[in-house]
């Protein structure tokens, strides 16, 4: 058996059940590690047990009881021991598929509890639900390992000390709480997809984990339109992953991407999911973005894209979720749908409001539209303004290349 | 677990509320207190007189320093509290959300440290 793969795919599930049984995040994590160590020793010679998951769960449970019995501060642990013994005494058959699924959902809701800081929710979900190591998370977010470890310790401390429950919220709270969970999944995906820098492999992993979480949520709480919209959105974005960056690691704009490199199966699935989300009445941030992504993904060529529809969707987005970044996207869509001049005028208006001064996005968009109009000198000025604001190498290289092209033509 | 629900609201805003509305609010508080007493969540609670009546005491180098006013100048001031028994933070949050003052001010939910319990923050 592929132990690595098993570990990655099953850790989250096993851990979630152990946390419920033992009532303690840290103890559950440590005991699972010990159970894995035993498995690594035994399985190769004695063969993999019929149900490796419940084997690991019961091994970890017994290890926990041993540990608690050995502990000197018996009094403090007495209550926990009682709980753990009770858990260990449960018949094996109770660890059933459905229960494990419920445990995962409980764990997701606990890790995404609104009383935890947002960044801690993201980190804790990746660490506990997805089983990504603290080192990997810190590399993905460009944060020192010690800082990330501290963040996780604090979050687990708050869960314990403030009495954050380990459960799926009741029906009347589910909608609100699910929104919070979706936001965490969305942030994990974006960190992987848009991340300003960091390890490419780990970022790829973040996207895959976010999609997996999206699938778990849609599978375990069926019929939630916004959750479906988010899953569809992620699949559609992810379908372009191989075409977004060239062999040399350069950023390739949507209109210049080799569409044959897009993953057709993901586009088909993503589009279907988005359509079903819209049929169920999804109309939030994810649904609108997903509808835009679906139009892009299903266009045969950049020119054949339904830009008018995309501009209209950005219009809805900008009205429901006012943000200068969305307005920049809207202006670009207007430039494609109606006229470049009209798009440029919208960008100039955004610039007057001076809200986006620290981001390269606005001057880069202005530069691109000026370039399309053949106003090369103005375009060059805008590219030069965008360059120092770009936050990652791929973007900087892209802007420099464009600037170089214009300068040669002059 | 026990939680302290600290009710913060702006005294300046409170002063603007007409007496009839204020009375309605007190009546609402009475009803809420009765409800959480009946449900077994109520442990204690009191409204506080305004911060104009507050005194702050510090002892430095064995010397008592007494100053006028609250410990910190903030936009919203502590105006009362409930001490409740709740099964977890979610229940405490649900109860806090039902406090009439939550609609105009903010409720801070703080778990009570049980005796002998050391907390790593």
Boltz contact constraints between the chains, C-beta under 6 A:
constraints:
  - contact:
      token1: [A, 157]
      token2: [B, 120]
      max_distance: 6.0
  - contact:
      token1: [A, 161]
      token2: [B, 119]
      max_distance: 6.0
  - contact:
      token1: [A, 162]
      token2: [B, 89]
      max_distance: 6.0
  - contact:
      token1: [A, 162]
      token2: [B, 111]
      max_distance: 6.0
  - contact:
      token1: [A, 163]
      token2: [B, 1]
      max_distance: 6.0
  - contact:
      token1: [A, 163]
      token2: [B, 88]
      max_distance: 6.0
  - contact:
      token1: [A, 163]
      token2: [B, 89]
      max_distance: 6.0
  - contact:
      token1: [A, 163]
      token2: [B, 111]
      max_distance: 6.0
  - contact:
      token1: [A, 164]
      token2: [B, 89]
      max_distance: 6.0
  - contact:
      token1: [A, 165]
      token2: [B, 88]
      max_distance: 6.0
  - contact:
      token1: [A, 165]
      token2: [B, 90]
      max_distance: 6.0
